[in-house]
Amino acid sequence: MGDVRSRLRAAGYTLLQSEPRLEKLPNFRPDVLAWASNADGDLVPWAVVEVKNRLKQPEFALPALARSRDLMGTVEHYAVIDGEWFKADRGVRSLEPVDGPTPPAYGSQGRLTDEGLATSLLVQRLWFEANRLRDAGVRVGDGFPSGTILAETARPGIELPEGAFLPVRPDVLWRAKREALIEFASRGSSGSSSHPAVASAVAALVEKRLTGTVLDPFCGTGSFLWATLDRAADRGVQARFVGYEINPRLADLAAGIGHGAPSPVEIDKADAFRADFPAADVIVTAPPLHVRSEDRHALLNGSTTTDGEVAAVDRVLRALKAGGRAVFHLASGFTSAERHASYRTFLAREFRVAALIGLPRGALSGTGVRSVLVVIDRAEPSETFVAQLGEDWETQLEPEGAALSAALEFIDPAATPRVPGRP
Ligand SMILES: C[S@@+](CC[C@H](N)C(=O)[O-])C[C@H]1O[C@@H](n2cnc3c(N)ncnc32)[C@H](O)[C@@H]1O
């Protein structure tokens, strides 16, 4: 395999992958994949090489090569049998002996637009640096400067361990960096970030209200902030994103991610029960579960509680501006437990509880409890959209999913078109 890689390098390919794990094709691993620029200057999977020994006929490599073409759109297909190079015709039906690989038609200096590959290259880079430190006898723990290692480069791109520089489309790089930092920080454990399908639904639920300040007082790794930030960027809305997180490791991680974000981000390492929040136009948050405090929290309805979730909701709602919207991901007890009944009545009287979307076990990361998405507007009370989702909750909450679409239509009805001639 080493010889095949050096021949490809000599032909001008700079980005090579051996037996890559392809995110969308888990059961398919080509022997060597070489990326190169297409006519538009984007880096794409260009050449694939199947490396075999003692294969009776080179043609036996054709099905795997044809599969690469069908699944990845590769342009050049090679088989290397016992060190001899063969090249497939355009239709990948026959192989001809060749001296070696042909140089890529448009060079290899394209811009990477593949988020999965960018993420895995960034994770590889973090492991490369971590192993280097380990080899030097340094313990790689919570203080490992992942954010600094992936800090901004002069041009948007990735420094490969062997010294080459790979330009990456800026929006792809921003998403890949945050995925890589979170993946590296969780190092094989399931991590504490909210479920991506929940983060994406939360962002959709606040999309129409995005402006000014977006706050997550219990931001963890920041997944709600990042999903919302992406929505704002897609809509061309300028907003600032503010997070609070009490766990220093998670706060540093979120701050490291926020550093490369395309909008202003501030992450405060602070106790959200004591911090002074900025007035917020939008709040997106999943408060910690099962927190009971020794102090009783005074609630807006005049009562007191030691229940952390109710206290968190109450505290957070104080920061919500008139006309603003908050979306909470809470344990379902918030909407069902008898002990919270009077607080729920208070909320329904003083706010617009716009939607309650019940989710089954598995949606609230790291717990086995059922949960609920609660959408609250600081506005006049009105009807509430209510849904209880089942096992297909992820599909239901996809951007075009039935439950999410129905909820959005209810909470932000499309303006009725004006009839010409009528006021
Ligand atoms: C359910 S998790 C939020 C996960 C987050 N949405 C994410 O995707 O990473 C709750 C977070 O609140 C943090 N937290 C707990 N108590 C806190 C406090 N008093 N102030 C600020 N953050 C706190 C926890 O460390 C945890 O990261």
The ligand as an SDF file (V2000), in Angstrom:
LIG
                    3D

 27 29  0  0  0  0  0  0  0  0999 V2000
  -28.5110   18.9080   29.4200 C   0  0  0  0  0  0  0  0  0  0  0  0
  -26.9260   19.6040   29.3680 S   0  0  0  0  0  0  0  0  0  0  0  0
  -26.9930   20.6910   27.9940 C   0  0  0  0  0  0  0  0  0  0  0  0
  -26.4250   20.0780   26.7650 C   0  0  0  0  0  0  0  0  0  0  0  0
  -26.2290   21.0710   25.6500 C   0  0  0  0  0  0  0  0  0  0  0  0
  -27.4910   21.4610   25.0230 N   0  0  0  0  0  0  0  0  0  0  0  0
  -25.2330   20.4780   24.6340 C   0  0  0  0  0  0  0  0  0  0  0  0
  -25.6380   20.1480   23.5310 O   0  0  0  0  0  0  0  0  0  0  0  0
  -24.0780   20.2820   24.9980 O   0  0  0  0  0  0  0  0  0  0  0  0
  -26.9650   20.7090   30.7110 C   0  0  0  0  0  0  0  0  0  0  0  0
  -25.6940   21.4910   30.8910 C   0  0  0  0  0  0  0  0  0  0  0  0
  -25.8420   22.4150   31.9660 O   0  0  0  0  0  0  0  0  0  0  0  0
  -24.6270   22.5040   32.6640 C   0  0  0  0  0  0  0  0  0  0  0  0
  -24.9070   23.0560   33.9980 N   0  0  0  0  0  0  0  0  0  0  0  0
  -25.3340   22.3920   35.1070 C   0  0  0  0  0  0  0  0  0  0  0  0
  -25.5320   23.2620   36.1150 N   0  0  0  0  0  0  0  0  0  0  0  0
  -25.2170   24.4860   35.6430 C   0  0  0  0  0  0  0  0  0  0  0  0
  -25.2150   25.7910   36.2030 C   0  0  0  0  0  0  0  0  0  0  0  0
  -25.5830   25.9960   37.4860 N   0  0  0  0  0  0  0  0  0  0  0  0
  -24.8400   26.8200   35.4310 N   0  0  0  0  0  0  0  0  0  0  0  0
  -24.4590   26.6380   34.1380 C   0  0  0  0  0  0  0  0  0  0  0  0
  -24.4300   25.4220   33.5580 N   0  0  0  0  0  0  0  0  0  0  0  0
  -24.8130   24.3550   34.2900 C   0  0  0  0  0  0  0  0  0  0  0  0
  -24.1130   21.0790   32.6500 C   0  0  0  0  0  0  0  0  0  0  0  0
  -22.7040   21.0260   32.8700 O   0  0  0  0  0  0  0  0  0  0  0  0
  -24.5100   20.6130   31.2540 C   0  0  0  0  0  0  0  0  0  0  0  0
  -23.4720   20.8450   30.3330 O   0  0  0  0  0  0  0  0  0  0  0  0
  1  2  1  0
  2  3  1  0
  2 10  1  0
  3  4  1  0
  4  5  1  0
  5  6  1  0
  5  7  1  0
  7  8  2  0
  7  9  1  0
 10 11  1  0
 11 12  1  0
 11 26  1  0
 12 13  1  0
 13 14  1  0
 13 24  1  0
 14 15  1  0
 14 23  1  0
 15 16  2  0
 16 17  1  0
 17 18  1  0
 17 23  2  0
 18 19  1  0
 18 20  2  0
 20 21  1  0
 21 22  2  0
 22 23  1  0
 24 25  1  0
 24 26  1  0
 26 27  1  0
M  CHG  2   2   1   9  -1
M  END
$$$$
